Amino acid sequence: MHADREVDLLIAGAGPAGMTAALVASLEGLDVLLCEKSDQVGGTGSTSAGTLWIPGNHQSQAAGFADSAEQADAYLTALIGQATNRETRDAYLQTGPAAIDYLCARTDVQFIPCGPHPDYRSNMPGAAIAGRAIVPEPFDARPLGDEFRRVRPPISEFMVFGGMMVGKADIAPLIGRFRSIANFIHSARLFVRYLADRLKYQRGTRLTMGNALVGRLFYSLRRRGVPILFDASIVDVMGDRHGVVGARVNVGGKEIQIRARKGVVLATGGYAHNKRFREAFMPQPIPAHSMSYEGNCGDGVDIGQRLGATIAPEHGSSGLWTPVSITMRPDGSNGLFPHLVLDRAKPGLIAINSAGRRFVNEADSYHDFVLAMFESHKTAPTIPAYLICDSVFIEKYGLGVVYPGHSNVAKFVDSNYLVSGHTLDELAVKIAVDPAQLHRTVARYNGFAETGVDVDFGKGEAELNRFNGDATHRPNPCIGPLAAAPFYAVAVWPADIAVSTGLSTDRDARVLSPDGKPIPGLYACGNDMASVMAGSYPGPGTTLGPAIVFAYRAAMHARRARQ
Ligand SMILES: Cc1cc2nc3c(=O)[nH]c(=O)nc-3n(C[C@H](O)[C@H](O)[C@H](O)COP(=O)(O)OP(=O)(O)OC[C@H]3O[C@@H](n4cnc5c(N)ncnc54)[C@H](O)[C@@H]3O)c2cc1C
């Protein structure tokens, strides 16, 4: 076989999964090559919140949050059944804490516990309220120097002043910067650092969330001298279902053949921007919006499928969803804002369909919210749905990209991001909903605000609901009246933040052929791998947790594999 280059392990895709596989394989002594389609690392990971769901992780245990693989397994059993993905699930739960400890001990990839962060079906057996989620430590990207430009930035909606990242912990101090000295000092420090950054860099160098994760992975790779080929897209693997021995890679328009003695890892981020796969895997009507990185075109899944690999899950949800509103960016383009945790669970907001009726517990997880949109859409158009609130709510909690206390809400009405009405009738007419029905819906909901009990959807009953609500609001932290004009509505659509359908693998991330046997030399991780959660969304970090753990397992397996 002709080869332009020869390595031990070839990894395609420099997102969290691919970078982890490359880093671990290199630490284990393999000669590694990481190929990245674009000119930057990070993929969707760079725009993510960066949370990892790692049951029993030692970082949380050290902080006093007890958890175990057994409890998490009971939870997954309640969610997806006892037998589903038994082998990969056991491997995931058993290896998670060790994989994280390995990275913390040997690289610059460092994690901190989230503490309280409820699972998304927090009322199910085995669900945790705290201790399963960890996040990367914020990263100072200045040591990357010029290489900082290689780290894909987060979406502009997650930055302020055109380039300053704001982590979850920064939001309250920034909004309340004149309310306490501590808040003021925190905000002033962020701002001064940002100003200094902008003298030298295109954006702030204090990275948080998913950007900190990819920044830390990239920095660790650079420090180890792991080679990364940019503008290098995997086109196909060499070999067949009896063994993969390398790959064809398009580097800057020229195709080269790379022999990989121990195998090829597919980590190209999943199928989100592949029309054919969207049509084949996603629910009808196929969601028009995706928050996945636009370069994720299903290349890995396509390569696996051509070899005859098994695709899964066949049942359950093929995507992991969030409701998004459509923003207008300063340059005139549109962006997507994910309504993850900041507004839906706060008291004084309802979600309605085109019939003017509530269809969901608004405080449920973003994934469950969208599943309810799909269900409601079968009987009344619910794509888009509308989040409705009053002027007290928007002032106190914000709505989508309108942050709390914004001095110019009218600007968002003028740009058509928000719809407003001096009365509920006016609002209803503007969003083409029957005014009488909207009145009935709001009146009924305002009654729940008084009693604190949502008879229709149980809003505020689950720990997750209350965690994202307003603890100071009584009697129910998630239910408040809509009463003070003007009233506002924002339209929300379903969008995938990740996909769960992908290449079926064994416990070491080896891609499986239909006879259930692994294809020697072919691994898949991240969103190229069928989700170990079988289409469900158990808690914060459902995709990045498995992405890191199975990348680690793939690298460890490759170390032991054939020459
Ligand atoms: C707003 C938002 C918040 C999120 N928050 C979280 C969270 O907190 N926790 C969580 O678990 N998940 C979260 N996610 C989802 C998470 O970001 C993704 O599931 C994760 O990034 C997938 O990792 P990956 O490495 O598989 O793919 P990606 O991160 O998308 O990386 C894939 C890489 O492969 C490259 N590539 C594509 N095709 C090729 C090719 N042919 N050859 C070579 N390279 C190729 C791409 O350019 C890209 O760099 C969030 C997503 C969004 C949008």
The ligand as a Gaussian input file, in Angstrom:
#p B3LYP/6-31G(d) Opt

LIG

0 1
 C      -24.771000      25.936000      23.131000
 C      -24.277000      24.541000      23.385000
 C      -23.997000      24.155000      24.679000
 C      -23.558000      22.839000      24.916000
 N      -23.221000      22.509000      26.187000
 C      -22.837000      21.245000      26.450000
 C      -22.458000      20.875000      27.766000
 O      -22.355000      21.695000      28.668000
 N      -22.164000      19.567000      27.994000
 C      -22.214000      18.618000      27.001000
 O      -21.994000      17.436000      27.290000
 N      -22.476000      18.960000      25.725000
 C      -22.778000      20.252000      25.428000
 N      -23.024000      20.608000      24.139000
 C      -22.821000      19.613000      23.065000
 C      -21.304000      19.410000      22.819000
 O      -20.703000      20.634000      22.532000
 C      -21.038000      18.433000      21.661000
 O      -21.768000      17.258000      21.878000
 C      -19.533000      18.111000      21.598000
 O      -18.802000      19.259000      21.293000
 C      -19.241000      17.004000      20.581000
 O      -17.850000      16.819000      20.566000
 P      -17.141000      16.204000      19.278000
 O      -15.677000      16.213000      19.577000
 O      -17.794000      14.942000      18.922000
 O      -17.503000      17.221000      18.099000
 P      -17.135000      18.742000      17.867000
 O      -16.867000      19.424000      19.134000
 O      -18.196000      19.341000      17.029000
 O      -15.784000      18.662000      17.004000
 C      -15.781000      18.025000      15.749000
 C      -14.564000      18.478000      14.963000
 O      -14.412000      17.615000      13.826000
 C      -14.037000      18.411000      12.703000
 N      -14.382000      17.692000      11.470000
 C      -15.587000      17.551000      10.868000
 N      -15.479000      16.783000       9.764000
 C      -14.168000      16.419000       9.655000
 C      -13.433000      15.646000       8.720000
 N      -14.007000      15.050000       7.661000
 N      -12.091000      15.495000       8.918000
 C      -11.467000      16.091000       9.983000
 N      -12.132000      16.855000      10.886000
 C      -13.474000      16.999000      10.739000
 C      -14.823000      19.692000      12.908000
 O      -14.266000      20.747000      12.139000
 C      -14.693000      19.898000      14.418000
 O      -13.535000      20.640000      14.731000
 C      -23.423000      21.912000      23.850000
 C      -23.671000      22.329000      22.549000
 C      -24.086000      23.634000      22.315000
 C      -24.333000      24.059000      20.902000

